[in-house]
Structures are given as structure tokens and as C-alpha cells.
Amino acid sequence: MVRWFWQRRPEGRTLSLRSRGDLGDATRVDFEELAPDIDTFLGQAAYLQLGFFETLTRLIRATPELAEKEALSRAAGAALTKHRALVDLIRERGGEPTEVMLPFREQLDAFRRKTIGKRPRETMLSVHVTAGMLDDFYLALASGYADTGRRVARILQADDDRQSIVEIIKATIESDEEWRSLLSLWGRRLVGDTLLVARAALRPTRLGAAEEKQVEPVFTDLMAGHARRLDAMGLAA
């Protein structure tokens, strides 16, 4: 059976993602040289948050229950707040946000289309899973950008207001085992596309064996975080 690099157990020192409260430089030594230039980093991060906001607002229109609309609106507001903070940071550095984000629009829109489910519950899970994994990934990159990286980390570490979405999914699967199976499968299907987005953010177009060793522990930690999110909802990773 083929095992992708993010499924293999890394040898030697483990390069861990930072916890939500840790803004240190644990990843800088091994990961900084593979990180994208700062405009790519900021442009992708900002456009991803805008995409999460757009997906959530579409879900609000598609959801009839008022309590669920309210839960989705809080998560959408949190994503928009992060997007605006990243846009403000781009402007402070002298960039034009639209120009900085535009090169990534096509790729990230395609990713978002792939991760929209046939049913609202699947799309709710998509946002929670993909936003969680990619926020973790951009936090891992952030230590390579000095003060700008620290500011991005603080933005991404702000409350995402998705706990109500988690509760909606938990209630759904607790009431229906068929939903549990379907959403567990959907959660697993999201992983590949999400990791491809993260991989595409790195500087080299191709990774050699040594470079794969550098990034392998980071992707392993992304998978561990993904498994924890699914487990917290009662879904199999």
C-alpha cells in the first residue's frame, strides 16, 4: 500500500506546529527557506479568509433554521474580521490588497469549489476542517516573517467562532448514524485537496528528498490536528 509523505512517521527530531499561545520560532530553522515570499504569504492567507467568509454567507442563505443561521453568521464574521486585519497589514506594508491577492484567486476558488458539499452539513464540515488545517499551516509559516509574522499569527489565533458549527455537526451525527458515516467519509476526502493548497504555498515547485524531510513533520502535525478536530465531533479520521 502506498503511503504518502504526510502519512509516514517522521524520523529524528519532530518539527511541531506551535500551540495557539506560542509565538516562538520553533519552525524557523528548518522551514524558513521553503516559505514563500511575504506577499505570497499575506495574499494567500487573506484570500483564504475571504473565501471562508463567502462560503459561510452562502450557507446562511441555504439554511432555513434561524439558530443555525446565527451560528453561521458568527463564524462568517470571524473570518471577515481576519480577512480585514490581513488586508490592513498588506496596506501598511505599501501593498494594494487586490493586487496581492489576485494571483491566488483562481487556484483558491477552485479549491473552495471542490470542498463545497452537496448538502449544507458537508459544507459546514468543510469550512471547519479546511480553515483549521490551513490556519495551522500559516501559523507554522509565520515565524519566518519577523514582526509581520507575529502579527499574522495573532490575527489567525483570534477566535474563529466555529464552535456552534461543531455543535450542529455533533447533534446531527448523534441523531443519525448514516450522517456519521457520510461526514466521516467527507472529512477524510477533504484532506488531500487541503494539503495540496498548503504544499502549493511553498517556495520550490518541486521538493527534493532533503526538502521533503524538512516539511514532512509539519504535514504530519497538520494531520494530527485534523484527526483531533474530527474526533472532537465524534467522527472517524
C-alpha positions in Angstrom: 0.0 0.0 0.0 1.3 3.4 -1.0 1.8 5.8 2.0 2.1 9.5 1.2 4.7 11.5 3.0 2.2 13.0 5.4 1.2 9.5 6.5 4.7 8.3 7.4 6.1 8.7 10.9 9.0 11.2 10.8 12.4 10.1 12.0 14.6 12.1 14.3 13.5 15.5 15.7 9.9 16.3 15.3 9.1 19.7 13.9 5.9 20.7 15.7 3.4 23.3 15.0 3.1 26.0 17.6 0.3 25.9 20.1 -2.3 28.7 19.9 -0.5 30.7 22.6 3.1 30.2 21.4 4.6 32.7 19.0 8.1 31.4 19.2 10.4 30.4 16.3 10.3 26.7 16.7 9.8 26.1 13.0 12.1 28.8 11.6 15.4 26.8 11.4 14.1 24.0 9.2 11.2 25.6 7.4 12.0 29.2 6.7 14.0 28.6 3.5 11.0 26.8 1.9 8.5 29.5 2.9 7.1 31.8 0.1 7.9 35.4 -0.2 6.0 37.7 2.1 3.5 39.0 -0.4 2.6 35.4 -1.4 2.2 34.5 2.3 -0.1 37.5 3.0 -2.0 37.3 -0.2 -2.9 33.7 0.2 -3.7 34.0 3.8 -6.0 37.0 3.2 -7.8 35.4 0.2 -8.4 32.2 2.1 -10.2 34.1 4.9 -12.3 35.9 2.3 -13.2 32.5 0.7 -14.3 31.1 4.1 -16.4 34.2 4.6 -18.1 33.7 1.2 -18.8 30.1 1.7 -20.3 30.7 5.1 -22.5 33.5 3.8 -23.8 31.2 1.1 -24.6 28.6 3.8 -26.6 31.2 5.7 -28.9 31.7 2.7 -29.2 27.9 2.2 -30.0 27.2 5.9 -33.7 27.5 7.0 -33.2 27.3 10.8 -32.7 30.7 12.5 -30.4 29.3 15.2 -28.2 27.8 12.6 -28.2 31.0 10.6 -27.0 32.8 13.7 -24.2 30.3 14.3 -23.0 30.6 10.7 -23.2 34.4 10.8 -20.8 34.4 13.8 -18.3 32.2 12.0 -18.6 34.3 8.9 -18.0 37.5 10.9 -14.9 36.0 12.4 -13.5 35.0 9.0 -14.2 38.5 7.7 -12.5 40.1 10.7 -9.4 38.1 10.0 -9.5 38.9 6.3 -9.8 42.7 7.0 -6.9 42.6 9.5 -4.7 40.9 6.9 -5.8 43.4 4.3 -4.9 46.2 6.6 -1.5 44.7 7.2 -0.9 44.4 3.4 -1.8 48.1 3.1 0.5 49.1 5.9 3.4 47.4 4.1 2.6 49.6 1.0 0.8 46.9 -1.0 -2.5 47.0 -2.8 -4.6 44.1 -1.3 -6.4 43.3 -4.6 -3.1 43.0 -6.5 -1.5 41.0 -3.7 -4.4 38.5 -3.6 -5.3 38.3 -7.3 -2.6 35.7 -8.3 -4.1 33.2 -6.0 -7.8 33.8 -6.8 -8.2 31.1 -9.5 -6.4 28.3 -7.5 -8.1 29.1 -4.2 -11.6 29.5 -5.8 -11.1 26.1 -7.4 -10.1 24.6 -4.0 -13.2 26.1 -2.5 -15.5 24.7 -5.2 -14.0 21.2 -4.6 -14.7 21.4 -0.9 -18.3 22.5 -1.1 -20.6 19.5 -0.4 -23.9 18.5 -1.8 -25.6 19.3 1.5 -25.1 22.2 3.9 -23.8 19.9 6.7 -21.0 18.7 4.5 -20.1 22.3 3.6 -20.1 23.3 7.3 -17.7 20.5 8.0 -15.6 21.6 5.0 -15.1 25.1 6.4 -14.3 23.8 9.9 -11.8 21.3 8.6 -10.1 23.2 5.9 -9.9 26.5 7.8 -8.5 24.7 10.8 -5.8 22.9 8.8 -4.8 26.0 6.8 -4.7 28.3 9.8 -2.4 25.8 11.4 -0.2 25.8 8.3 0.0 29.5 8.1 0.8 29.7 11.8 3.7 27.3 11.1 5.0 29.6 8.3 4.5 32.8 10.3 7.7 32.5 12.4 9.8 33.2 9.3 8.5 36.7 8.8 9.7 38.5 11.9 7.3 41.1 13.3 4.9 40.8 10.3 4.7 37.1 11.0 4.0 37.7 14.7 1.1 40.0 13.7 -0.3 37.4 11.3 -0.1 34.8 14.0 -2.1 37.0 16.4 -4.7 37.5 13.6 -5.0 33.8 12.9 -5.2 32.9 16.6 -8.2 35.1 17.2 -11.5 33.3 18.0 -12.9 31.6 14.8 -16.4 31.4 16.3 -16.9 27.9 14.7 -17.8 26.1 17.9 -21.5 26.4 17.2 -20.9 24.8 13.8 -19.2 21.9 15.7 -22.2 21.6 17.9 -24.5 21.5 14.9 -22.5 18.7 13.4 -22.3 16.8 16.7 -26.1 16.9 17.1 -26.6 15.8 13.5 -24.4 12.7 13.8 -25.7 11.8 17.3 -29.2 11.6 15.9 -28.4 9.7 12.7 -25.6 7.1 12.2 -25.9 7.4 8.4 -24.9 11.1 8.8 -21.9 10.0 11.0 -20.7 7.7 8.2 -21.2 10.2 5.5 -19.5 13.1 7.3 -16.6 10.8 8.4 -16.0 9.9 4.8 -16.3 13.6 3.7 -13.9 14.7 6.3 -11.3 12.2 5.0 -11.9 13.4 1.4 -11.1 17.0 2.3 -7.5 16.2 3.4 -5.9 15.7 0.1 -7.1 18.9 -1.5 -6.3 20.9 1.6 -2.7 19.6 1.8 -2.2 20.4 -1.9 -3.1 24.0 -1.1 -0.6 24.1 1.7 2.1 22.4 -0.5 1.5 24.9 -3.3 2.2 27.7 -0.9 5.8 26.7 -0.5 8.6 28.3 -2.5 10.0 25.3 -4.5 7.9 23.9 -7.3 9.4 20.5 -6.7 10.8 19.2 -3.4 13.9 17.1 -3.3 14.4 14.3 -0.7 16.1 16.6 1.8 13.3 19.2 1.5 10.6 16.6 1.9 12.2 15.7 5.2 12.0 19.3 6.2 8.3 19.7 5.5 7.2 16.1 6.5 6.9 16.8 10.2 4.8 19.9 9.6 2.3 18.0 7.4 2.3 15.2 9.9 1.3 17.7 12.6 -1.4 19.1 10.3 -2.8 15.6 10.0 -2.7 15.1 13.8 -4.7 18.4 14.2 -7.2 17.2 11.6 -7.7 14.0 13.5 -8.3 15.8 16.8 -10.9 18.0 15.2 -12.8 15.1 13.8 -12.5 13.1 17.0 -13.9 16.1 19.0 -17.0 15.9 16.8 -17.4 12.2 17.1 -16.2 11.5 13.5 -13.6 9.0 12.5 -10.4 10.4 11.0 
